[in-house]
Amino acid sequence: MKSKKNLTRFTYENAAFEGWRLCITRAGTTLIKYFPDKKYGSGKKSLVAAELALAEIKTILDSARRVEGKLSPVAAKKCAAMLSKV
């Protein structure tokens, strides 16, 4: 599987982690979440979960207010809360 924009595939032969990493930066705020294959059952299932989370994050970020050019604290908390549920 190939990496996509904002989603990176991590596959190591000798490491404990295999899965997808969601990383998106908007207005000075970086959001990162890992989607391990072990938790979701396979690489395809973890990719689907990562893509769904990315879509939700993008909808929150697109409608978020900016305060002095940065993401508002409320929007950042919404994104962090959404990622912690996944």
Backbone as JSON, one array per atom type, in Angstrom:
{
  "sequence": "MKSKKNLTRFTYENAAFEGWRLCITRAGTTLIKYFPDKKYGSGKKSLVAAELALAEIKTILDSARRVEGKLSPVAAKKCAAMLSKV",
  "N": [[0.84, -1.18, 0.0], [0.45, 2.22, -0.74], [1.59, 5.4, 0.49], [-0.49, 8.26, 1.17], [-1.68, 11.63, 0.71], [-1.29, 13.32, 3.71], [-1.48, 10.92, 5.03], [0.57, 8.35, 6.08], [2.22, 5.34, 5.47], [3.54, 3.0, 7.68], [5.71, 0.44, 7.76], [7.66, -1.85, 9.12], [10.12, -4.36, 9.32], [11.4, -5.16, 11.65], [10.27, -3.75, 13.72], [7.86, -2.88, 16.26], [5.6, -1.54, 15.46], [3.2, -1.4, 12.95], [1.33, 0.17, 10.56], [-0.83, 2.98, 9.88], [-0.16, 6.49, 9.79], [-1.69, 9.44, 10.59], [-1.22, 12.71, 9.8], [-1.63, 16.06, 9.98], [-1.3, 19.47, 9.29], [-2.44, 22.61, 10.05], [-2.76, 26.05, 10.03], [-0.75, 26.54, 11.97], [-1.14, 24.48, 13.79], [-0.52, 21.16, 14.55], [-1.73, 17.95, 14.01], [-1.61, 14.63, 15.02], [-2.1, 11.17, 14.65], [-1.98, 7.72, 15.22], [-2.76, 4.72, 13.52], [-2.82, 1.6, 14.17], [-2.25, -1.61, 12.64], [-2.73, -3.9, 14.15], [-4.73, -3.18, 15.99], [-6.93, -2.58, 14.35], [-7.2, -4.78, 12.73], [-6.29, -5.26, 10.05], [-4.19, -3.98, 7.38], [-5.74, -2.68, 5.45], [-8.14, -2.15, 6.8], [-7.24, -0.46, 8.83], [-6.4, 1.65, 7.26], [-8.85, 2.53, 6.2], [-10.08, 3.45, 8.56], [-8.3, 5.52, 9.19], [-8.65, 7.21, 6.98], [-11.34, 7.95, 7.29], [-11.18, 9.36, 9.72], [-9.49, 11.42, 8.89], [-11.12, 12.74, 7.04], [-13.15, 13.71, 8.76], [-11.62, 15.41, 10.39], [-10.77, 17.28, 8.48], [-13.22, 18.49, 7.8], [-13.84, 19.78, 10.2], [-11.63, 21.51, 10.41], [-11.87, 23.08, 8.1], [-14.11, 24.63, 8.59], [-13.38, 26.04, 10.8], [-12.63, 28.8, 13.01], [-10.15, 31.4, 12.79], [-7.69, 32.73, 14.9], [-5.77, 35.4, 15.15], [-4.37, 34.44, 12.94], [-3.95, 31.82, 13.59], [-5.23, 28.55, 14.43], [-8.29, 28.41, 16.2], [-8.54, 27.91, 19.76], [-10.78, 26.38, 20.52], [-11.45, 24.94, 18.2], [-9.13, 23.43, 17.91], [-9.31, 21.85, 20.21], [-11.64, 20.41, 19.62], [-10.78, 18.88, 17.44], [-8.73, 17.37, 18.65], [-10.24, 15.98, 20.55], [-11.89, 14.47, 18.89], [-10.0, 12.85, 17.63], [-9.1, 11.39, 19.8], [-11.21, 9.74, 20.36], [-11.27, 7.92, 18.31]],
  "CA": [[0.0, 0.0, 0.0], [1.21, 3.45, -0.87], [1.19, 6.53, 1.31], [-1.34, 9.25, 0.54], [-1.51, 12.94, 1.33], [-1.62, 13.37, 5.13], [-1.47, 9.57, 5.57], [1.83, 7.7, 5.79], [2.24, 3.93, 5.85], [4.72, 2.55, 8.39], [5.88, -1.01, 7.76], [9.03, -2.2, 9.45], [10.24, -5.78, 9.6], [11.91, -5.39, 13.01], [9.66, -2.84, 14.69], [6.59, -3.34, 16.83], [4.46, -0.81, 14.89], [2.86, -1.41, 11.53], [0.04, 0.81, 10.4], [-0.92, 4.28, 9.22], [-0.05, 7.68, 10.63], [-2.38, 10.62, 10.09], [-0.53, 13.93, 10.24], [-2.13, 17.22, 9.24], [-0.94, 20.75, 9.9], [-3.21, 23.76, 9.55], [-2.73, 27.29, 10.81], [0.14, 26.45, 13.12], [-1.5, 23.37, 14.67], [-0.25, 19.85, 13.96], [-2.48, 16.86, 14.62], [-1.03, 13.34, 14.66], [-2.77, 10.01, 15.22], [-1.53, 6.47, 14.64], [-3.78, 3.7, 13.33], [-2.08, 0.35, 14.03], [-2.92, -2.75, 12.01], [-3.16, -4.84, 15.2], [-5.97, -2.71, 16.6], [-8.01, -2.57, 13.38], [-7.32, -6.09, 12.11], [-5.48, -5.38, 8.84], [-3.74, -2.71, 6.82], [-6.84, -2.03, 4.74], [-9.1, -1.65, 7.78], [-6.65, 0.7, 9.51], [-6.43, 2.73, 6.28], [-10.23, 3.04, 6.15], [-10.28, 4.23, 9.79], [-7.5, 6.74, 9.07], [-9.29, 8.07, 5.98], [-12.55, 8.51, 7.91], [-10.75, 10.37, 10.69], [-8.97, 12.56, 8.13], [-12.27, 13.47, 6.49], [-13.78, 14.44, 9.86], [-10.7, 16.5, 10.78], [-10.81, 18.32, 7.44], [-14.47, 19.27, 7.9], [-13.7, 20.66, 11.37], [-10.63, 22.55, 10.13], [-12.35, 23.98, 7.05], [-15.11, 25.55, 9.13], [-12.86, 26.61, 12.04], [-12.22, 30.21, 13.04], [-8.73, 31.69, 12.99], [-7.42, 33.79, 15.85], [-4.44, 35.92, 14.85], [-3.75, 33.58, 11.94], [-3.82, 30.44, 14.08], [-6.47, 27.84, 14.7], [-8.85, 28.78, 17.5], [-8.4, 26.85, 20.77], [-11.97, 25.53, 20.5], [-11.32, 24.03, 17.06], [-8.04, 22.5, 18.22], [-9.84, 20.9, 21.19], [-12.59, 19.55, 18.91], [-10.01, 17.92, 16.66], [-8.07, 16.46, 19.58], [-11.26, 15.1, 21.13], [-12.33, 13.53, 17.85], [-8.94, 11.87, 17.43], [-8.96, 10.52, 20.97], [-12.31, 8.77, 20.31], [-11.03, 6.92, 17.25]],
  "C": [[0.88, 1.24, 0.0], [0.69, 4.52, 0.08], [0.36, 7.5, 0.48], [-1.1, 10.58, 1.24], [-2.09, 12.91, 2.74], [-1.68, 11.99, 5.78], [-0.19, 8.87, 5.12], [1.78, 6.26, 6.29], [3.58, 3.63, 6.5], [4.72, 1.03, 8.4], [7.35, -1.3, 7.97], [9.09, -3.69, 9.77], [10.61, -6.04, 11.06], [11.27, -4.51, 14.07], [8.31, -3.39, 15.15], [5.39, -2.67, 16.15], [4.37, -1.02, 13.39], [1.47, -0.81, 11.41], [0.16, 2.13, 9.68], [-0.8, 5.41, 10.23], [-0.74, 8.83, 9.91], [-1.64, 11.83, 10.65], [-1.01, 15.08, 9.35], [-1.78, 18.49, 10.02], [-1.75, 21.85, 9.23], [-3.06, 24.9, 10.54], [-1.91, 27.17, 12.09], [-0.16, 25.33, 14.09], [-1.27, 22.06, 13.93], [-1.0, 18.8, 14.74], [-1.91, 15.55, 14.1], [-1.79, 12.24, 15.38], [-2.27, 8.77, 14.48], [-2.68, 5.47, 14.6], [-3.08, 2.36, 13.09], [-2.92, -0.77, 13.42], [-3.45, -3.73, 13.06], [-4.51, -4.45, 15.79], [-7.16, -2.85, 15.63], [-8.14, -3.87, 12.58], [-6.49, -6.29, 10.85], [-5.08, -3.99, 8.36], [-4.85, -1.95, 6.12], [-7.85, -1.43, 5.72], [-8.54, -0.44, 8.53], [-6.59, 1.9, 8.56], [-7.82, 3.35, 6.2], [-10.51, 3.91, 7.38], [-9.52, 5.55, 9.72], [-8.13, 7.71, 8.08], [-10.57, 8.71, 6.53], [-12.19, 9.61, 8.91], [-10.23, 11.62, 9.97], [-10.1, 13.39, 7.55], [-12.97, 14.29, 7.57], [-12.93, 15.63, 10.29], [-10.77, 17.63, 9.76], [-12.1, 19.14, 7.5], [-14.42, 20.22, 9.09], [-12.77, 21.82, 11.04], [-11.11, 23.54, 9.08], [-13.36, 25.0, 7.57], [-14.62, 26.27, 10.4], [-12.48, 28.08, 11.89], [-10.71, 30.29, 13.21], [-8.61, 32.84, 13.96], [-5.97, 34.2, 15.65], [-3.67, 34.99, 13.92], [-3.58, 32.13, 12.36], [-5.19, 29.85, 14.32], [-6.99, 28.22, 16.08], [-8.7, 27.61, 18.49], [-9.58, 25.89, 20.79], [-11.87, 24.5, 19.38], [-10.23, 22.99, 17.32], [-8.51, 21.44, 19.23], [-10.82, 19.93, 20.55], [-11.84, 18.47, 18.12], [-9.32, 16.91, 17.56], [-9.06, 15.48, 20.21], [-11.73, 14.06, 20.14], [-11.28, 12.45, 17.63], [-8.79, 10.92, 18.61], [-10.07, 9.46, 21.01], [-12.02, 7.63, 19.36], [-10.11, 5.82, 17.76]]
}
